[in-house]
Protein backbone atom coordinates (compact mmCIF):
# COMPACT_ATOMS: atom_id res chain seq x y z
CA UNK A 1 0.00 0.00 0.00
CA UNK A 2 1.37 3.43 -0.95
CA UNK A 3 0.80 6.45 1.23
CA UNK A 4 1.46 9.85 -0.25
CA UNK A 5 3.44 12.36 1.78
CA UNK A 6 0.32 14.48 2.09
CA UNK A 7 -1.85 11.67 3.51
CA UNK A 8 0.92 10.65 5.95
CA UNK A 9 1.06 14.25 7.15
CA UNK A 10 -2.74 14.37 7.58
CA UNK A 11 -2.79 11.12 9.59
CA UNK A 12 0.11 12.36 11.75
CA UNK A 13 -1.69 15.64 12.51
CA UNK A 14 -4.88 13.74 13.36
CA UNK A 15 -3.00 11.37 15.71
CA UNK A 16 -1.20 14.31 17.35
CA UNK A 17 -4.55 15.99 18.07
CA UNK A 18 -5.98 12.77 19.56
CA UNK A 19 -2.86 12.30 21.75
CA UNK A 20 -3.06 15.93 22.92
CA UNK A 21 -6.77 15.57 23.79
CA UNK A 22 -6.12 12.31 25.69
CA UNK A 23 -3.25 13.94 27.58
CA UNK A 24 -5.29 17.00 28.55
CA UNK A 25 -8.02 14.74 29.97
CA UNK A 26 -5.50 12.77 32.07
CA UNK A 27 -5.00 9.55 30.12
CA UNK A 28 -1.23 9.72 30.61
CA UNK A 29 -1.36 10.40 34.36
CA UNK A 30 0.00 6.98 35.35
CA UNK A 31 -0.31 7.52 39.13
CA UNK A 32 -3.95 8.49 38.83
CA UNK A 33 -4.74 5.58 36.49
CA UNK A 34 -3.08 3.09 38.86
CA UNK A 35 -4.98 4.52 41.86
CA UNK A 36 -8.26 4.39 39.95
CA UNK A 37 -7.70 0.82 38.80
CA UNK A 38 -7.06 -0.38 42.34
CA UNK A 39 -10.21 1.48 43.52
CA UNK A 40 -12.20 -0.26 40.79
CA UNK A 41 -10.99 -3.66 41.98
CA UNK A 42 -11.99 -2.82 45.60
CA UNK A 43 -15.40 -1.54 44.38
CA UNK A 44 -15.94 -4.68 42.26
CA UNK A 45 -15.15 -6.87 45.26
CA UNK A 46 -17.66 -4.92 47.39
CA UNK A 47 -20.41 -5.66 44.83
CA UNK A 48 -20.40 -9.37 45.62
CA UNK A 49 -22.18 -11.41 46.74
CA UNK A 50 -25.48 -9.82 45.63
CA UNK A 51 -28.01 -9.22 48.42
CA UNK A 52 -31.20 -10.83 47.08
CA UNK A 53 -33.14 -9.84 50.20
CA UNK A 54 -34.23 -6.64 48.44
CA UNK A 55 -35.63 -8.42 45.38
CA UNK A 56 -39.28 -7.90 46.40
CA UNK A 57 -38.87 -4.13 46.74
CA UNK A 58 -36.87 -3.93 43.52
CA UNK A 59 -39.40 -5.96 41.51
CA UNK A 60 -42.04 -3.31 42.19
CA UNK A 61 -39.68 -0.51 41.17
CA UNK A 62 -38.61 -2.33 38.00
CA UNK A 63 -42.27 -2.68 37.09
CA UNK A 64 -42.52 1.08 37.55
CA UNK A 65 -39.50 1.51 35.24
CA UNK A 66 -41.17 -0.55 32.49
CA UNK A 67 -44.44 1.31 33.04
CA UNK A 68 -42.64 4.66 32.59
CA UNK A 69 -40.83 3.44 29.46
CA UNK A 70 -43.99 2.05 27.87
CA UNK A 71 -46.13 5.07 28.62
CA UNK A 72 -43.37 7.52 27.65
CA UNK A 73 -42.86 5.71 24.33
CA UNK A 74 -46.60 5.60 23.53
CA UNK A 75 -47.08 9.28 24.38
CA UNK A 76 -43.98 10.24 22.40
CA UNK A 77 -45.07 8.14 19.40
CA UNK A 78 -48.56 9.69 19.40
CA UNK A 79 -47.06 13.14 18.97
CA UNK A 80 -44.08 12.07 16.84
CA UNK A 81 -46.13 10.61 13.98
CA UNK A 82 -48.00 13.83 13.07
CA UNK A 83 -44.89 15.92 13.77
CA UNK A 84 -42.87 13.60 11.53
CA UNK A 85 -45.40 14.15 8.74
CA UNK A 86 -45.25 17.91 9.24
CA UNK A 87 -41.45 17.79 9.26
CA UNK A 88 -41.28 15.93 5.94
CA UNK A 89 -40.70 18.35 3.06
CA UNK A 90 -42.53 16.10 0.59
CA UNK A 91 -45.67 16.16 2.77
CA UNK A 92 -45.97 19.63 4.30
CA UNK A 93 -43.75 21.75 2.06
CA UNK A 94 -40.52 23.60 2.79
CA UNK A 95 -41.87 26.36 5.07
CA UNK A 96 -43.83 24.29 7.60
CA UNK A 97 -41.24 21.52 7.65
CA UNK A 98 -38.45 24.03 8.44
CA UNK A 99 -40.41 25.38 11.43
CA UNK A 100 -41.23 21.90 12.73
CA UNK A 101 -37.62 20.77 12.32
CA UNK A 102 -36.43 23.79 14.28
CA UNK A 103 -38.79 22.90 17.13
CA UNK A 104 -37.75 19.22 17.07
CA UNK A 105 -34.07 20.18 16.96
CA UNK A 106 -34.59 22.27 20.09
CA UNK A 107 -36.33 19.33 21.84
CA UNK A 108 -33.49 16.97 20.92
CA UNK A 109 -30.85 19.35 22.25
CA UNK A 110 -32.00 18.54 25.79
CA UNK A 111 -31.27 14.93 26.89
CA UNK A 112 -33.93 12.77 28.57
CA UNK A 113 -32.22 13.15 31.96
CA UNK A 114 -32.43 16.94 31.81
CA UNK A 115 -36.08 16.78 30.70
CA UNK A 116 -36.73 14.58 33.76
CA UNK A 117 -35.04 17.15 36.05
CA UNK A 118 -37.17 19.93 34.49
CA UNK A 119 -40.36 17.90 35.11
CA UNK A 120 -39.26 16.93 38.65
CA UNK A 121 -38.94 20.65 39.38
CA UNK A 122 -42.39 21.24 37.91
CA UNK A 123 -44.33 18.17 39.13
CA UNK A 124 -42.32 16.90 42.09
CA UNK A 125 -40.70 13.48 42.62
CA UNK A 126 -42.06 10.18 41.24
CA UNK A 127 -42.69 8.36 37.96
CA UNK A 128 -44.85 11.14 36.41
CA UNK A 129 -41.95 13.53 35.66
CA UNK A 130 -39.85 10.59 34.46
CA UNK A 131 -42.56 9.48 32.06
CA UNK A 132 -43.01 13.03 30.75
CA UNK A 133 -39.23 13.33 30.28
CA UNK A 134 -39.14 10.12 28.24
CA UNK A 135 -42.19 11.20 26.22
CA UNK A 136 -40.67 14.56 25.26
CA UNK A 137 -37.31 13.01 24.40
CA UNK A 138 -39.11 10.34 22.31
CA UNK A 139 -40.96 13.07 20.40
CA UNK A 140 -37.71 14.76 19.37
CA UNK A 141 -35.97 11.54 18.46
CA UNK A 142 -38.81 9.62 16.75
CA UNK A 143 -40.09 12.63 14.78
CA UNK A 144 -36.67 13.11 13.18
CA UNK A 145 -36.45 9.44 12.20
CA UNK A 146 -40.01 9.55 10.89
CA UNK A 147 -39.65 12.63 8.72
CA UNK A 148 -36.51 11.11 7.25
CA UNK A 149 -38.45 7.89 6.52
CA UNK A 150 -41.31 9.84 4.88
CA UNK A 151 -38.86 11.77 2.74
CA UNK A 152 -37.32 8.50 1.58
CA UNK A 153 -40.63 7.32 0.07
CA UNK A 154 -40.16 6.77 -3.65
CA UNK A 155 -40.94 10.02 -5.44
CA UNK A 156 -42.49 8.17 -8.37
CA UNK A 157 -45.13 6.55 -6.15
CA UNK A 158 -46.08 9.97 -4.78
CA UNK A 159 -46.23 11.45 -8.27
CA UNK A 160 -48.30 8.53 -9.52
CA UNK A 161 -51.03 9.24 -6.96
CA UNK A 162 -50.79 13.04 -7.19
CA UNK A 163 -51.23 12.80 -10.95
CA UNK A 164 -54.64 11.20 -10.40
CA UNK A 165 -55.67 13.98 -8.02
CA UNK A 166 -55.52 12.19 -4.67
CA UNK A 167 -55.99 14.41 -1.59
CA UNK A 168 -53.09 14.95 0.84
CA UNK A 169 -54.91 13.04 3.61
CA UNK A 170 -55.42 10.03 1.33
CA UNK A 171 -51.84 10.28 0.14
CA UNK A 172 -50.66 10.02 3.76
CA UNK A 173 -53.01 7.13 4.51
CA UNK A 174 -52.42 5.07 1.37
CA UNK A 175 -48.84 5.94 0.43
CA UNK A 176 -46.72 7.61 3.10
CA UNK A 177 -47.75 5.44 6.07
CA UNK A 178 -47.77 2.02 4.35
CA UNK A 179 -44.49 2.70 2.54
CA UNK A 180 -42.79 3.79 5.79
CA UNK A 181 -44.46 1.32 8.14
CA UNK A 182 -41.41 -0.92 8.54
CA UNK A 183 -39.29 2.07 9.59
CA UNK A 184 -42.04 3.41 11.84
CA UNK A 185 -42.40 0.14 13.75
CA UNK A 186 -38.72 -0.64 13.81
CA UNK A 187 -37.86 2.76 15.31
CA UNK A 188 -40.78 2.54 17.74
CA UNK A 189 -39.50 -0.74 19.20
CA UNK A 190 -35.97 0.61 19.30
CA UNK A 191 -37.25 3.69 21.17
CA UNK A 192 -39.02 1.48 23.70
CA UNK A 193 -35.82 -0.50 24.34
CA UNK A 194 -33.90 2.76 24.68
CA UNK A 195 -36.49 4.18 27.07
CA UNK A 196 -36.31 1.11 29.33
CA UNK A 197 -32.57 1.71 29.73
CA UNK A 198 -33.06 5.45 30.10
CA UNK A 199 -35.83 5.13 32.68
CA UNK A 200 -33.48 3.14 34.92
CA UNK A 201 -31.20 6.19 35.05
CA UNK A 202 -34.01 8.73 35.51
CA UNK A 203 -34.53 7.51 39.07
CA UNK A 204 -31.14 9.09 39.87
CA UNK A 205 -32.81 12.50 39.74
CA UNK A 206 -35.90 11.38 41.65
CA UNK A 207 -38.01 10.61 38.62
CA UNK A 208 -39.15 7.16 39.79
CA UNK A 209 -38.24 3.61 38.86
CA UNK A 210 -35.34 1.38 39.87
CA UNK A 211 -32.78 4.17 39.42
CA UNK A 212 -34.05 5.75 42.64
CA UNK A 213 -32.98 2.62 44.55
CA UNK A 214 -29.69 2.39 42.65
CA UNK A 215 -28.62 5.91 43.64
CA UNK A 216 -29.79 5.31 47.23
CA UNK A 217 -27.66 2.11 47.50
CA UNK A 218 -24.64 3.97 46.10
CA UNK A 219 -25.06 6.84 48.57
CA UNK A 220 -25.47 4.39 51.49
CA UNK A 221 -22.50 2.21 50.35
CA UNK A 222 -24.88 -0.80 50.04
CA UNK A 223 -23.09 -2.15 46.99
CA UNK A 224 -24.35 -5.75 47.34
CA UNK A 225 -27.93 -4.46 47.06
CA UNK A 226 -26.82 -2.36 44.07
CA UNK A 227 -25.63 -5.55 42.36
CA UNK A 228 -29.10 -7.07 42.75
CA UNK A 229 -30.66 -3.95 41.21
CA UNK A 230 -28.19 -4.04 38.28
CA UNK A 231 -28.78 -7.77 37.69
CA UNK A 232 -32.55 -7.29 37.72
CA UNK A 233 -32.31 -4.37 35.29
CA UNK A 234 -30.03 -6.39 33.04
CA UNK A 235 -32.47 -9.33 33.07
CA UNK A 236 -35.44 -7.11 32.21
CA UNK A 237 -33.54 -5.28 29.45
CA UNK A 238 -32.46 -8.60 27.91
CA UNK A 239 -36.03 -9.97 27.99
CA UNK A 240 -37.44 -6.77 26.45
CA UNK A 241 -34.68 -6.73 23.79
CA UNK A 242 -35.52 -10.32 22.91
CA UNK A 243 -39.30 -9.87 22.83
CA UNK A 244 -39.20 -6.59 20.89
CA UNK A 245 -36.72 -7.94 18.36
CA UNK A 246 -39.01 -10.95 17.79
CA UNK A 247 -42.02 -8.66 17.27
CA UNK A 248 -39.97 -6.38 15.03
CA UNK A 249 -38.77 -9.30 12.91
CA UNK A 250 -42.34 -10.48 12.54
CA UNK A 251 -43.49 -7.07 11.30
CA UNK A 252 -40.48 -6.58 9.05
CA UNK A 253 -40.84 -10.00 7.46
CA UNK A 254 -44.34 -8.95 6.42
CA UNK B 1 -67.34 18.94 -27.48
CA UNK B 2 -63.67 19.59 -28.25
CA UNK B 3 -61.94 17.42 -30.83
CA UNK B 4 -58.64 17.26 -28.96
CA UNK B 5 -58.11 15.61 -25.59
CA UNK B 6 -54.63 17.09 -25.24
CA UNK B 7 -53.43 20.30 -26.80
CA UNK B 8 -50.03 21.85 -26.09
CA UNK B 9 -48.87 25.09 -27.69
CA UNK B 10 -45.29 26.36 -27.51
CA UNK B 11 -44.51 24.58 -24.25
CA UNK B 12 -41.10 25.22 -22.70
CA UNK B 13 -39.99 23.69 -19.43
CA UNK B 14 -36.88 23.95 -17.33
CA UNK B 15 -36.49 22.83 -13.71
CA UNK B 16 -33.83 25.47 -13.05
CA UNK B 17 -34.68 28.35 -15.37
CA UNK B 18 -32.00 27.48 -17.95
CA UNK B 19 -31.17 24.22 -19.78
CA UNK B 20 -34.69 23.56 -21.00
CA UNK B 21 -35.78 19.93 -20.94
CA UNK B 22 -38.74 20.73 -23.16
CA UNK B 23 -38.35 23.15 -26.04
CA UNK B 24 -41.28 24.73 -27.81
CA UNK B 25 -43.51 21.65 -27.89
CA UNK B 26 -46.67 21.75 -29.99
CA UNK B 27 -48.82 18.66 -29.63
CA UNK B 28 -52.41 17.78 -30.45
CA UNK B 29 -53.92 14.43 -29.51
CA UNK B 30 -57.42 13.63 -30.76
CA UNK B 31 -59.98 12.18 -28.40
CA UNK B 32 -59.87 8.35 -28.52
CA UNK B 33 -56.57 8.28 -30.42
CA UNK B 34 -53.52 6.17 -29.56
CA UNK B 35 -50.28 8.13 -29.76
CA UNK B 36 -46.72 7.04 -29.10
CA UNK B 37 -43.92 9.35 -28.00
CA UNK B 38 -40.66 7.87 -29.16
CA UNK B 39 -37.16 9.03 -28.37
CA UNK B 40 -34.01 8.04 -26.50
CA UNK B 41 -33.57 8.42 -22.75
CA UNK B 42 -33.40 12.09 -21.82
CA UNK B 43 -35.41 13.22 -24.85
CA UNK B 44 -38.13 14.73 -22.62
CA UNK B 45 -40.87 12.09 -22.81
CA UNK B 46 -41.33 11.76 -19.05
CA UNK B 47 -41.24 15.55 -18.54
CA UNK B 48 -43.88 15.92 -21.24
CA UNK B 49 -46.06 13.37 -19.42
CA UNK B 50 -45.64 15.29 -16.16
CA UNK B 51 -46.72 18.48 -17.94
CA UNK B 52 -49.81 16.75 -19.40
CA UNK B 53 -50.68 15.20 -16.03
CA UNK B 54 -50.20 18.64 -14.39
CA UNK B 55 -47.49 17.46 -12.03
CA UNK B 56 -45.32 20.18 -13.55
CA UNK B 57 -46.23 23.60 -14.89
CA UNK B 58 -44.58 24.82 -18.07
CA UNK B 59 -42.28 27.88 -17.99
CA UNK B 60 -44.19 29.18 -20.99
CA UNK B 61 -46.79 27.99 -23.47
CA UNK B 62 -50.25 26.61 -22.90
CA UNK B 63 -51.53 23.19 -21.87
CA UNK B 64 -55.11 22.07 -22.35
CA UNK B 65 -56.28 18.67 -21.15
CA UNK B 66 -59.99 18.36 -21.78
CA UNK B 67 -62.77 15.88 -21.25
CA UNK B 68 -65.82 15.79 -23.48
CA UNK B 69 -67.46 18.40 -21.24
CA UNK B 70 -64.67 20.70 -20.07
CA UNK B 71 -61.35 20.60 -18.30
CA UNK B 72 -60.45 17.02 -17.43
CA UNK B 73 -60.55 16.25 -13.72
CA UNK B 74 -57.37 14.62 -12.49
CA UNK B 75 -59.12 11.49 -11.28
CA UNK B 76 -60.20 10.76 -14.86
CA UNK B 77 -56.61 10.61 -16.07
CA UNK B 78 -54.81 7.29 -15.70
CA UNK B 79 -51.09 7.73 -15.21
CA UNK B 80 -48.72 4.77 -15.28
CA UNK B 81 -45.12 5.87 -14.64
CA UNK B 82 -42.06 3.90 -15.71
CA UNK B 83 -41.65 2.13 -12.36
CA UNK B 84 -45.48 1.87 -12.11
CA UNK B 85 -45.84 3.92 -8.90
CA UNK B 86 -47.53 1.10 -6.99
CA UNK B 87 -47.50 1.10 -3.19
CA UNK B 88 -45.41 -2.01 -2.56
CA UNK B 89 -46.61 -2.72 0.96
CA UNK B 90 -50.31 -2.67 -0.02
CA UNK B 91 -52.13 -5.53 -1.71
CA UNK B 92 -52.95 -5.59 -5.41
CA UNK B 93 -56.61 -4.88 -4.55
CA UNK B 94 -55.77 -1.91 -2.31
CA UNK B 95 -53.56 -0.46 -5.04
CA UNK B 96 -56.38 -0.70 -7.55
CA UNK B 97 -58.75 0.92 -5.06
CA UNK B 98 -56.41 3.93 -4.85
CA UNK B 99 -57.52 4.55 -8.44
CA UNK B 100 -61.09 4.87 -7.14
CA UNK B 101 -60.06 7.41 -4.48
CA UNK B 102 -62.48 10.05 -5.70
CA UNK B 103 -65.38 7.74 -4.76
CA UNK B 104 -64.01 6.75 -1.33
CA UNK B 105 -65.17 8.82 1.64
CA UNK B 106 -63.37 10.05 4.75
CA UNK B 107 -64.10 6.95 6.88
CA UNK B 108 -62.87 4.66 4.12
CA UNK B 109 -59.71 6.72 3.90
CA UNK B 110 -59.08 6.72 7.63
CA UNK B 111 -59.81 3.08 8.35
CA UNK B 112 -59.08 1.55 4.96
CA UNK B 113 -62.67 0.30 4.73
CA UNK B 114 -63.72 0.51 1.11
CA UNK B 115 -67.32 0.54 -0.16
CA UNK B 116 -68.40 -2.95 -1.27
CA UNK B 117 -69.36 -1.64 -4.69
CA UNK B 118 -65.86 -0.25 -5.26
CA UNK B 119 -64.24 -3.49 -4.08
CA UNK B 120 -66.36 -5.44 -6.57
CA UNK B 121 -65.46 -2.92 -9.22
CA UNK B 122 -61.75 -3.33 -8.45
CA UNK B 123 -62.05 -7.12 -8.56
CA UNK B 124 -63.72 -6.84 -11.96
CA UNK B 125 -60.75 -4.91 -13.35
CA UNK B 126 -58.25 -7.25 -11.71
CA UNK B 127 -60.15 -10.10 -13.40
CA UNK B 128 -60.05 -8.24 -16.71
CA UNK B 129 -56.24 -8.13 -16.58
CA UNK B 130 -56.09 -11.75 -15.39
CA UNK B 131 -54.83 -11.27 -11.86
CA UNK B 132 -57.92 -11.48 -9.65
CA UNK B 133 -56.50 -14.58 -7.94
CA UNK B 134 -53.66 -12.46 -6.54
CA UNK B 135 -55.85 -9.61 -5.29
CA UNK B 136 -54.85 -10.09 -1.65
CA UNK B 137 -51.12 -10.44 -2.34
CA UNK B 138 -48.81 -7.59 -1.39
CA UNK B 139 -47.39 -5.92 -4.47
CA UNK B 140 -43.78 -6.59 -3.49
CA UNK B 141 -44.46 -10.33 -3.78
CA UNK B 142 -45.68 -10.04 -7.39
CA UNK B 143 -43.59 -10.50 -10.53
CA UNK B 144 -42.85 -7.63 -12.93
CA UNK B 145 -45.61 -8.69 -15.35
CA UNK B 146 -48.14 -9.05 -12.54
CA UNK B 147 -47.32 -5.57 -11.25
CA UNK B 148 -47.86 -4.18 -14.74
CA UNK B 149 -51.33 -5.73 -14.71
CA UNK B 150 -52.12 -4.18 -11.33
CA UNK B 151 -51.02 -0.78 -12.66
CA UNK B 152 -53.33 -1.17 -15.65
CA UNK B 153 -56.23 -2.18 -13.41
CA UNK B 154 -55.59 0.87 -11.24
CA UNK B 155 -55.75 3.09 -14.31
CA UNK B 156 -58.89 1.37 -15.62
CA UNK B 157 -60.90 1.67 -12.39
CA UNK B 158 -60.59 5.44 -12.80
CA UNK B 159 -62.75 5.06 -15.92
CA UNK B 160 -60.19 7.34 -17.52
CA UNK B 161 -60.68 9.53 -20.53
CA UNK B 162 -56.91 9.67 -21.01
CA UNK B 163 -54.26 7.11 -20.10
CA UNK B 164 -50.61 8.16 -19.98
CA UNK B 165 -48.26 5.17 -19.93
CA UNK B 166 -44.59 6.06 -19.55
CA UNK B 167 -42.32 3.24 -20.79
CA UNK B 168 -44.12 1.00 -18.38
CA UNK B 169 -43.33 -2.24 -20.25
CA UNK B 170 -39.70 -1.38 -20.97
CA UNK B 171 -38.37 -3.66 -18.21
CA UNK B 172 -40.27 -6.70 -19.47
CA UNK B 173 -39.29 -9.36 -21.99
CA UNK B 174 -40.78 -8.79 -25.45
CA UNK B 175 -43.44 -11.52 -25.18
CA UNK B 176 -44.82 -10.25 -21.85
CA UNK B 177 -44.56 -6.63 -23.04
CA UNK B 178 -46.75 -7.41 -26.06
CA UNK B 179 -49.18 -9.39 -23.95
CA UNK B 180 -49.54 -6.43 -21.57
CA UNK B 181 -49.94 -3.94 -24.42
CA UNK B 182 -52.57 -6.16 -26.11
CA UNK B 183 -54.45 -6.25 -22.82
CA UNK B 184 -54.22 -2.48 -22.45
CA UNK B 185 -55.49 -1.90 -25.99
CA UNK B 186 -58.37 -4.32 -25.45
CA UNK B 187 -59.33 -2.99 -22.00
CA UNK B 188 -59.36 0.71 -22.79
CA UNK B 189 -62.63 2.12 -23.96
CA UNK B 190 -62.92 3.24 -27.58
CA UNK B 191 -63.20 6.86 -26.50
CA UNK B 192 -60.22 6.62 -24.20
CA UNK B 193 -57.16 8.47 -25.41
CA UNK B 194 -53.93 6.52 -24.96
CA UNK B 195 -50.51 8.15 -24.95
CA UNK B 196 -47.54 5.84 -24.51
CA UNK B 197 -43.88 6.77 -24.20
CA UNK B 198 -41.41 4.22 -25.49
CA UNK B 199 -38.04 3.80 -27.13
CA UNK B 200 -39.24 0.60 -28.81
CA UNK B 201 -40.08 1.18 -32.48
CA UNK B 202 -42.06 -2.07 -32.82
CA UNK B 203 -44.20 -1.20 -29.84
CA UNK B 204 -44.95 2.27 -31.21
CA UNK B 205 -45.82 0.85 -34.64
CA UNK B 206 -48.10 -1.89 -33.31
CA UNK B 207 -49.95 -0.01 -30.58
CA UNK B 208 -50.42 3.55 -31.82
CA UNK B 209 -51.82 5.37 -34.80
CA UNK B 210 -49.51 8.36 -34.62
CA UNK B 211 -45.91 8.57 -33.45
CA UNK B 212 -44.35 11.75 -32.13
CA UNK B 213 -40.55 11.68 -32.35
CA UNK B 214 -38.56 13.52 -29.69
CA UNK B 215 -34.91 14.36 -29.22
CA UNK B 216 -33.16 16.60 -26.68
CA UNK B 217 -36.43 18.01 -25.39
CA UNK B 218 -37.76 18.99 -28.80
CA UNK B 219 -40.39 17.45 -31.02
CA UNK B 220 -38.53 16.56 -34.22
CA UNK B 221 -41.30 14.81 -36.12
CA UNK B 222 -44.82 13.43 -36.15
CA UNK B 223 -45.73 10.62 -38.51
CA UNK B 224 -48.31 7.91 -38.98
CA UNK B 225 -47.11 4.93 -36.92
CA UNK B 226 -47.45 2.51 -39.85
CA UNK B 227 -44.76 4.53 -41.66
CA UNK B 228 -42.39 4.21 -38.73
CA UNK B 229 -39.17 2.32 -39.43
CA UNK B 230 -35.61 2.31 -38.15
CA UNK B 231 -34.35 4.59 -40.94
CA UNK B 232 -36.79 7.31 -39.95
CA UNK B 233 -35.57 7.43 -36.37
CA UNK B 234 -31.91 6.47 -36.84
CA UNK B 235 -30.74 10.06 -36.40
CA UNK B 236 -32.75 10.42 -33.23
CA UNK B 237 -31.14 7.47 -31.50
CA UNK B 238 -27.54 8.28 -32.53
Interface residues (C-beta under 8 A of the other chain):
Chain A: X154 X156 X157 X159 X160 X161 X162 X163 X164 X165 X166 X167 X169 X170 X173 X174 X175 X178 X179 X181 X182 X254
Chain B: X50 X53 X54 X55 X73 X74 X75 X77 X78 X79 X80 X81 X82 X83 X84 X85 X86 X87 X88 X89 X90 X94 X98 X99 X101 X102 X104 X106 X109 X110 X112 X138 X158 X164
